[in-house]
Amino acid sequence: MILDRIIIKRQRFKRIIEEFQVKYMDANELLGRYAAGKKEFTGVNLGLANLFGADLIGVVLIEADLHGANLVFAYLNRAKLFKANLTSAKLSGINLSQADLRDAKLHDADLHGAMLQGADLQGADISLANLLDANLMSAVLRNVNLNGANLTGACLRGANLREEKRVYNSTLRGAKMRKADLRGANFAGADLSKADLRGANLNQANLRGADLSGSNLSGANLSGVLLSDANLNDVFLCDANLNNAKLERVLLVGADLTGVNLEGALMSDTKLNQAKLIKANLRSARLNRADLSRANLRECDLSEADLVDAYLARADLGGANLTNANLIRAELSSANLLGANMSGATMPDGRVVS
């Protein structure tokens, strides 16, 4: 019995020593053990370590402390970094494809040109991080904090930022995403308020219920995008392409849509009061019950548009093209129609202009 207790105590002591050695090993020791076949380094302390170009594919660094570490051009494909601390880490050019980064701390990290294709970043803190030209194709970004992050030129094609039943809430407030590739990305319910999305490619993206208020989407490609129930109040959409986009029940109060292409867009019940739509293309758009009160629609193309029950109180339609538009029961009594082309238009009382 006494011998058994001694053996048990020795085993416990040995485990404690091993855990201590693992936790406080240096970069060289980690690389040596990895090369020898060991991949499990949970809880290791490698703060400020130099792992430049290290080959650590599939390594397990769960809850590891890597704050300020140098992992430039390192290979961590399929690595497990759940709850790891990578605050202010140098991660330029790193390969983290298919890595598990759930709940990881990447605040202020430099991920310039990083490969994060298919990575799971659910719940991660990436605020103020530099993701310039990073590859986030098909990455999971649900409930991610990207406040103030720089995503200029980044590729988020097919990325998932969807909010589901208010459990997930991705935050990209103020994020810099100029000219980013966001084709097919799922941003449903995400917070993109005051984001810089100038020239971004959001073709076929899902932004249903997203908050884009105050964002700059000038020149962006939003063709075929789903924006139903989204908040776009005070947004800048000058010269953006939204042809065939779905914008039912969208808030666009005070938005600047000068020169925007909304041809064939579905905009039923949309709030566009006080919006600027100068020279906008709304040809064949469906604007049933839309609120366009006090909107500036000068020289706007509304030919063949459906404006049934639309509210156009004090709207400025000077020089607008309303050829063959349907204005059944629309409120036009106080609208400015000076110089507008009404040929073939169906007026609120059902009369067709010859």
Residue pairs with C-beta under 8 A, 6 or more apart in sequence:
19 43
22 41
22 42
22 43
22 44
23 43
23 44
23 45
24 45
25 33
25 41
25 44
25 46
26 46
26 49
27 46
27 49
27 50
27 51
27 54
30 41
30 44
30 46
30 49
30 51
31 51
31 54
31 56
33 41
34 56
34 59
39 58
39 59
39 60
40 60
41 59
41 60
41 61
41 64
42 60
42 61
42 62
42 63
42 64
43 62
43 63
43 64
43 65
44 61
44 64
44 65
45 64
45 65
46 64
46 65
46 66
46 69
47 65
47 66
47 67
47 68
47 69
47 85
48 67
48 68
48 69
49 66
49 69
49 70
50 69
50 70
51 69
51 70
51 71
51 74
52 70
52 71
52 72
52 73
52 74
53 72
53 73
53 74
54 71
54 74
54 75
55 74
55 75
56 74
56 75
56 76
56 79
57 75
57 76
57 77
57 78
57 79
58 77
58 78
58 79
59 76
59 79
59 80
60 79
60 80
61 79
61 80
61 81
61 84
62 80
62 81
62 82
62 83
62 84
63 82
63 83
63 84
64 81
64 84
64 85
65 84
65 85
66 84
66 85
66 86
66 89
67 85
67 86
67 87
67 88
67 89
67 105
68 87
68 88
68 89
68 90
69 86
69 89
69 90
70 89
70 90
71 89
71 90
71 91
71 94
72 90
72 91
72 92
72 93
72 94
73 92
73 93
73 94
74 91
74 94
74 95
75 94
75 95
76 94
76 95
76 96
76 99
77 95
77 96
77 97
77 98
77 99
78 97
78 98
78 99
79 96
79 99
79 100
80 99
80 100
81 96
81 99
81 100
81 101
81 104
82 100
82 101
82 102
82 103
82 104
83 102
83 103
83 104
84 101
84 104
84 105
85 104
85 105
86 104
86 105
86 106
86 109
87 105
87 106
87 107
87 108
87 109
88 107
88 108
88 109
89 106
89 109
89 110
90 109
90 110
91 106
91 109
91 110
91 111
91 114
92 110
92 111
92 112
92 113
92 114
93 112
93 113
93 114
93 115
94 111
94 114
94 115
95 114
95 115
96 114
96 115
96 116
96 119
97 115
97 116
97 117
97 118
97 119
98 117
98 118
98 119
99 116
99 119
99 120
100 119
100 120
101 116
101 119
101 120
101 121
101 124
102 120
102 121
102 122
102 123
102 124
103 122
103 123
103 124
104 121
104 124
104 125
105 124
105 125
106 124
106 125
106 126
106 129
107 125
107 126
107 127
107 128
107 129
108 127
108 128
108 129
109 126
109 129
109 130
110 129
110 130
111 126
111 129
111 130
111 131
111 134
112 130
112 131
112 132
112 133
112 134
113 132
113 133
113 134
114 131
114 134
114 135
115 134
115 135
116 134
116 135
116 136
116 139
117 135
117 136
117 137
117 138
117 139
118 137
118 138
118 139
119 136
119 139
119 140
120 139
120 140
121 139
121 140
121 141
121 144
122 140
122 141
122 142
122 143
122 144
122 168
123 142
123 143
123 144
124 141
124 144
124 145
125 144
125 145
126 144
126 145
126 146
126 149
127 145
127 146
127 147
127 148
127 149
128 147
128 148
128 149
129 146
129 149
129 150
130 149
130 150
131 149
131 150
131 151
131 154
132 150
132 151
132 152
132 153
132 154
133 152
133 153
133 154
134 151
134 154
134 155
135 154
135 155
136 154
136 155
136 156
136 159
137 155
137 156
137 157
137 158
137 159
138 157
138 158
138 159
138 160
139 156
139 159
139 160
140 159
140 160
141 156
141 159
141 160
141 161
141 170
142 160
142 161
142 162
142 163
142 164
142 168
142 170
143 167
143 168
143 169
143 170
144 161
144 170
144 171
145 171
146 170
146 171
146 172
146 173
146 175
147 171
147 172
147 173
147 174
147 175
148 173
148 174
148 175
149 172
149 175
149 176
150 175
150 176
151 172
151 175
151 176
151 177
151 180
152 176
152 177
152 178
152 179
152 180
152 196
153 178
153 179
153 180
154 177
154 180
154 181
155 180
155 181
156 177
156 180
156 181
156 182
156 185
157 181
157 182
157 183
157 184
157 185
158 183
158 184
158 185
159 182
159 185
159 186
160 185
160 186
161 170
161 172
161 185
161 186
161 187
161 188
161 190
162 168
162 170
162 186
162 187
162 188
162 189
162 190
162 206
163 169
163 170
163 188
163 189
163 190
163 209
164 189
166 189
168 189
169 189
169 190
169 191
170 187
170 189
170 190
170 191
171 190
171 191
172 187
172 190
172 191
172 192
172 195
173 191
173 192
173 193
173 194
173 195
174 193
174 194
174 195
174 196
175 192
175 195
175 196
176 195
176 196
177 195
177 196
177 197
177 200
178 196
178 197
178 198
178 199
178 200
179 198
179 199
179 200
179 201
180 197
180 200
180 201
181 200
181 201
182 197
182 200
182 201
182 202
182 205
183 201
183 202
183 203
183 204
183 205
184 203
184 204
184 205
185 202
185 205
185 206
186 205
186 206
187 205
187 206
187 207
187 210
188 206
188 207
188 208
188 209
188 210
188 226
189 208
189 209
189 210
190 207
190 210
190 211
191 210
191 211
192 207
192 210
192 211
192 212
192 215
193 211
193 212
193 213
193 214
193 215
193 231
194 213
194 214
194 215
195 212
195 215
195 216
196 215
196 216
197 215
197 216
197 217
197 220
198 216
198 217
198 218
198 219
198 220
199 218
199 219
199 220
200 217
200 220
200 221
201 220
201 221
202 220
202 221
202 222
202 225
203 221
203 222
203 223
203 224
203 225
204 223
204 224
204 225
205 222
205 225
205 226
206 225
206 226
207 225
207 226
207 227
207 230
208 226
208 227
208 228
208 229
208 230
209 228
209 229
209 230
210 227
210 230
210 231
211 230
211 231
212 230
212 231
212 232
212 235
213 231
213 232
213 233
213 234
213 235
213 251
214 233
214 234
214 235
215 232
215 235
215 236
216 235
216 236
217 235
217 236
217 237
217 240
218 236
218 237
218 238
218 239
218 240
219 238
219 239
219 240
220 237
220 240
220 241
221 240
221 241
222 240
222 241
222 242
222 245
223 241
223 242
223 243
223 244
223 245
224 243
224 244
224 245
225 242
225 245
225 246
226 245
226 246
227 245
227 246
227 247
227 250
228 246
228 247
228 248
228 249
228 250
229 248
229 249
229 250
230 247
230 250
230 251
231 250
231 251
232 250
232 251
232 252
232 255
233 251
233 252
233 253
233 254
233 255
234 253
234 254
234 255
235 252
235 255
235 256
236 255
236 256
237 255
237 256
237 257
237 260
238 256
238 257
238 258
238 259
238 260
239 258
239 259
239 260
240 257
240 260
240 261
241 260
241 261
242 260
242 261
242 262
242 265
243 261
243 262
243 263
243 264
243 265
243 281
244 263
244 264
244 265
245 262
245 265
245 266
246 265
246 266
247 262
247 265
247 266
247 267
247 270
248 266
248 267
248 268
248 269
248 270
249 268
249 269
249 270
250 267
250 270
250 271
251 270
251 271
252 270
252 271
252 272
252 275
253 271
253 272
253 273
253 274
253 275
254 273
254 274
254 275
255 272
255 275
255 276
256 275
256 276
257 275
257 276
257 277
257 280
258 276
258 277
258 278
258 279
258 280
259 278
259 279
259 280
260 277
260 280
260 281
261 280
261 281
262 280
262 281
262 282
262 285
263 281
263 282
263 283
263 284
263 285
264 283
264 284
264 285
265 282
265 285
265 286
266 285
266 286
267 285
267 286
267 287
267 290
268 286
268 287
268 288
268 289
268 290
269 288
269 289
269 290
270 287
270 290
270 291
271 290
271 291
272 290
272 291
272 292
272 295
273 291
273 292
273 293
273 294
273 295
274 293
274 294
274 295
275 292
275 295
275 296
276 295
276 296
277 295
277 296
277 297
277 300
278 296
278 297
278 298
278 299
278 300
279 298
279 299
279 300
280 297
280 300
280 301
281 300
281 301
282 300
282 301
282 302
282 305
283 301
283 302
283 303
283 304
283 305
284 303
284 304
284 305
284 306
285 302
285 305
285 306
286 305
286 306
287 305
287 306
287 307
287 310
288 306
288 307
288 308
288 309
288 310
289 308
289 309
289 310
289 311
290 307
290 310
290 311
291 310
291 311
292 310
292 311
292 312
292 315
293 311
293 312
293 313
293 314
293 315
294 313
294 314
294 315
295 312
295 315
295 316
296 315
296 316
297 315
297 316
297 317
297 320
298 316
298 317
298 318
298 319
298 320
299 318
299 319
299 320
299 321
300 317
300 320
300 321
301 320
301 321
302 317
302 320
302 321
302 322
302 325
303 321
303 322
303 323
303 324
303 325
304 323
304 324
304 325
305 322
305 325
305 326
306 325
306 326
307 325
307 326
307 327
307 330
308 326
308 327
308 328
308 329
308 330
309 328
309 329
309 330
310 327
310 330
310 331
311 330
311 331
312 330
312 331
312 332
312 335
313 331
313 333
313 334
313 335
314 334
314 335
314 336
315 335
315 336
316 335
316 336
317 335
317 336
317 337
317 340
318 336
318 337
318 338
318 339
318 340
319 338
319 339
319 340
320 337
320 340
320 341
321 340
321 341
322 340
322 341
322 342
322 345
323 341
323 342
323 343
323 344
323 345
324 343
324 344
324 345
325 342
325 345
325 346
326 345
326 346
327 345
327 346
327 347
327 348
328 346
328 348
328 350
329 348
330 348
331 348
332 347
332 348
342 353
343 353
343 354
344 352
344 353
345 352
345 353
346 352
346 353
347 353
